[in-house]
């Protein structure tokens, strides 16, 4: 039986070295996967925060363009249970202190809980208004008028906000009355990585509307 030379490598040593190499490779792969997951979740969280703040700021700006008299709020509209806001902006106040509303400008927000999206529509000249508007006596829109605004394809601008999980709008008066201050709560949720919890972010705001009197 001959003695193995110093430079020779046994099959057992090769197997041990290969096993160690596989362990190291597996650990490195695990670290890469975890790092990628963390990076994707961090990016999603930042994206949700930016989306939430941008949406809230625009909604507040639109609401503050009007008064409680120029706003319609319907928390349960139609078979899909939409939550709808309609806003008729205030233009000015006349010499007698009476408000003058825009009769050629209307905005709507419609939250669809099933689709988890918020759709904003705006009507501006020369687009024909979907409902008749008065510049001296704004009236809250009926449910049929709101549905008409949401079903028509004739509008000036439309934007859609995804990943909206909840849309809460409250005020100190029982419906259909509205008054200051309004409280808004938007909750966003997005599924990013399989096997992990959804990323979520919510933003709240208290809004005081214009009071021309």
C-alpha positions as CSV (number, residue, x, y, z in Angstrom):
1,X,0.0,0.0,0.0
2,X,1.6,3.2,-1.1
3,X,1.6,6.4,1.0
4,X,-0.3,9.4,-0.5
5,X,2.1,12.2,-1.6
6,X,2.0,15.5,0.2
7,X,0.5,17.3,-2.9
8,X,-2.3,14.9,-3.4
9,X,-5.9,15.8,-2.4
10,X,-8.3,13.2,-1.2
11,X,-11.9,12.8,-2.3
12,X,-13.0,13.6,1.2
13,X,-11.2,16.9,1.2
14,X,-12.8,17.8,-2.1
15,X,-16.2,17.0,-0.7
16,X,-15.6,19.1,2.4
17,X,-14.3,22.0,0.5
18,X,-17.3,21.8,-1.9
19,X,-19.8,21.7,1.0
20,X,-18.2,24.7,2.6
21,X,-18.3,26.6,-0.7
22,X,-22.0,25.8,-1.1
23,X,-22.7,27.0,2.5
24,X,-20.9,30.3,1.8
25,X,-22.7,30.7,-1.5
26,X,-26.0,30.0,0.1
27,X,-25.4,32.5,2.9
28,X,-24.3,35.2,0.4
29,X,-27.4,34.5,-1.7
30,X,-29.6,34.8,1.4
31,X,-28.0,38.2,2.3
32,X,-28.6,39.4,-1.3
33,X,-32.2,38.4,-1.2
34,X,-32.8,40.0,2.2
35,X,-31.0,43.2,1.1
36,X,-33.1,43.3,-2.1
37,X,-36.3,42.7,-0.1
38,X,-35.4,45.5,2.3
39,X,-34.6,47.9,-0.5
40,X,-37.8,47.2,-2.3
41,X,-39.8,47.7,0.9
42,X,-38.0,50.9,1.7
43,X,-38.6,52.3,-1.9
44,X,-42.3,51.3,-1.6
45,X,-42.6,53.1,1.7
46,X,-41.1,56.3,0.4
47,X,-43.3,56.1,-2.7
48,X,-46.4,55.7,-0.5
49,X,-45.5,58.6,1.6
50,X,-44.9,60.9,-1.4
51,X,-48.2,59.7,-3.0
52,X,-50.1,60.2,0.3
53,X,-48.8,63.7,0.9
54,X,-49.2,64.8,-2.7
55,X,-52.8,63.5,-2.8
56,X,-53.7,65.1,0.5
57,X,-52.2,68.5,-0.4
58,X,-54.1,68.6,-3.6
59,X,-57.4,67.5,-1.9
60,X,-57.0,70.1,0.8
61,X,-56.2,72.8,-1.8
62,X,-59.3,71.9,-3.8
63,X,-61.5,71.9,-0.6
64,X,-60.2,75.2,0.5
65,X,-61.1,76.8,-2.8
66,X,-64.8,76.6,-1.7
67,X,-67.0,76.9,1.4
68,X,-69.2,74.3,3.1
69,X,-72.1,75.5,1.0
70,X,-70.3,74.6,-2.2
71,X,-69.3,71.1,-1.2
72,X,-71.3,67.9,-1.6
73,X,-70.3,64.8,0.3
74,X,-71.9,61.3,-0.3
75,X,-70.3,58.5,1.7
76,X,-72.2,55.6,0.0
77,X,-73.1,56.2,-3.6
78,X,-74.4,53.5,-6.0
79,X,-74.0,49.7,-6.0
80,X,-70.2,49.9,-5.6
81,X,-70.5,52.1,-2.5
82,X,-68.4,55.0,-3.8
83,X,-67.4,57.8,-1.5
84,X,-67.8,61.0,-3.4
85,X,-66.9,64.7,-3.0
86,X,-68.1,67.4,-5.3
87,X,-66.6,70.9,-5.1
88,X,-67.9,74.1,-6.6
89,X,-65.1,76.7,-6.1
90,X,-65.8,80.2,-4.7
91,X,-64.7,83.0,-7.0
92,X,-65.2,86.2,-5.1
93,X,-67.4,88.2,-2.8
94,X,-69.6,91.0,-4.2
95,X,-70.0,94.5,-2.7
96,X,-72.7,93.3,-0.4
97,X,-70.5,90.6,1.0
98,X,-72.4,87.8,-0.8
99,X,-70.3,84.9,-2.2
100,X,-69.9,84.4,-6.0
101,X,-69.3,80.8,-7.0
102,X,-67.9,79.5,-10.3
103,X,-70.7,78.3,-12.5
104,X,-68.2,76.9,-15.1
105,X,-65.8,75.0,-12.8
106,X,-66.5,71.8,-10.9
107,X,-64.4,69.1,-9.3
108,X,-65.2,65.6,-8.1
109,X,-63.4,63.0,-6.1
110,X,-64.6,59.4,-6.1
111,X,-63.1,56.7,-4.0
112,X,-63.8,53.1,-5.1
113,X,-63.2,50.7,-2.1
114,X,-63.2,47.6,-4.3
115,X,-60.6,49.0,-6.8
116,X,-58.7,50.8,-4.0
117,X,-58.4,53.9,-6.1
118,X,-59.3,57.6,-6.0
119,X,-60.4,59.3,-9.2
120,X,-60.3,63.1,-9.5
121,X,-62.2,64.8,-12.3
122,X,-62.3,68.5,-13.2
123,X,-64.6,70.5,-15.6
124,X,-63.3,73.8,-16.9
125,X,-64.3,76.0,-19.9
126,X,-65.0,75.4,-22.7
127,X,-66.1,72.0,-21.4
128,X,-69.9,71.9,-20.7
129,X,-70.7,71.4,-17.1
130,X,-72.2,67.9,-16.3
131,X,-74.8,69.6,-14.1
132,X,-76.3,73.1,-14.0
133,X,-74.5,75.4,-11.5
134,X,-75.5,78.7,-10.0
135,X,-72.9,81.4,-9.2
136,X,-75.0,82.9,-6.4
137,X,-76.8,79.9,-4.9
138,X,-74.8,76.7,-4.9
139,X,-76.8,73.6,-4.3
140,X,-75.6,70.2,-3.1
141,X,-75.7,67.7,-5.9
142,X,-78.2,64.9,-5.8
143,X,-77.1,61.2,-6.0
144,X,-78.3,61.0,-9.6
145,X,-76.3,64.1,-10.5
146,X,-73.2,62.7,-8.8
147,X,-73.6,59.4,-10.7
148,X,-74.0,61.5,-13.9
149,X,-70.7,63.3,-13.2
150,X,-68.9,60.0,-12.7
151,X,-70.4,58.1,-15.7
152,X,-69.9,60.8,-18.3
153,X,-66.8,60.7,-20.6
154,X,-67.0,64.5,-21.1
155,X,-64.6,66.2,-18.7
156,X,-61.5,68.5,-18.9
157,X,-59.0,66.6,-16.7
158,X,-58.9,63.3,-14.9
159,X,-56.3,61.7,-12.6
160,X,-56.3,58.5,-10.7
161,X,-54.6,57.7,-7.4
162,X,-53.8,54.0,-6.8
163,X,-53.2,51.9,-3.6
164,X,-55.7,53.9,-1.6
165,X,-57.1,51.6,1.1
166,X,-59.3,54.0,3.0
167,X,-60.8,57.5,2.5
168,X,-62.4,59.0,5.6
169,X,-64.1,62.4,5.5
170,X,-65.9,63.8,8.5
171,X,-67.3,67.0,9.8
172,X,-69.0,68.1,13.1
173,X,-72.5,68.2,11.5
174,X,-74.8,65.3,10.7
175,X,-75.3,64.7,6.9
176,X,-76.3,66.3,4.7
177,X,-75.2,69.4,6.6
178,X,-71.5,70.4,6.3
179,X,-69.4,72.8,8.4
180,X,-66.0,73.6,9.6
181,X,-63.6,72.0,10.4
182,X,-63.4,69.0,8.1
183,X,-61.3,66.0,9.0
184,X,-59.5,64.0,6.3
185,X,-57.8,60.6,6.7
186,X,-56.2,58.8,3.8
187,X,-54.8,55.3,4.2
188,X,-52.5,53.8,1.5
189,X,-51.4,50.1,1.3
190,X,-49.2,48.3,-1.3
191,X,-48.1,44.7,-1.6
192,X,-44.4,44.7,-2.4
193,X,-42.7,41.4,-1.5
194,X,-44.3,37.9,-1.4
195,X,-44.4,36.5,2.1
196,X,-44.2,39.9,3.9
197,X,-46.8,42.3,5.2
198,X,-48.1,45.0,2.9
199,X,-46.4,48.4,3.2
200,X,-48.9,51.0,4.6
201,X,-48.9,54.7,5.3
202,X,-51.7,57.1,6.4
203,X,-52.0,60.8,6.6
204,X,-54.5,63.0,8.5
205,X,-55.4,66.6,8.1
206,X,-57.9,69.1,9.7
207,X,-59.2,71.5,7.1
208,X,-60.9,74.8,7.6
209,X,-62.8,76.0,4.6
210,X,-63.4,79.5,3.4
211,X,-66.1,81.6,5.1
212,X,-67.1,84.5,2.9
213,X,-69.4,86.0,5.6
